[in-house]
Amino acid sequence: MVVYRREVREQALVLFEYGFKYGAVSSKLGIGQGVARAWQDLYEACGKEALLDMGSTHRSYAYETKLEAVRRLEAGESPRQVMAGLHIASRSVLARWRAAWKQGGDDALRAKPREA
């Protein structure tokens, strides 16, 4: 997995603020479209600080937030809409929650106790 320096994310941020979409950002900065799309999703959902500080902290979400996210996805909202509405930083976390919910129901979204 490639890790991009903050300077690259800053350049992407400027482009997003000028209205460029992930395809153009990918081309201009020489980064993968998947990376640029994830950055655009994060920027639109959580703002510029989240994009610039990504990877510096691990976010955790309340059970209620997870459940609301899955319910919105099941009701037909797009992942991007759910991310923006609930300030969720990653499209992949939505996919994990949805898969867990489909397999184990509401309780699958509850935090697991940590083992000592």
Secondary structure, DSSP 4 states (H G I P E B T S, - for coil): -----HHHHHHHHHHHHTT--HHHHHHHHT--HHHHHHHHHHHHHH-HHHHHTTTSS-----HHHHHHHHHHHHTT--HHHHHHHHT---HHHHHHHHHHHHHH-GGGGSPPPPP-
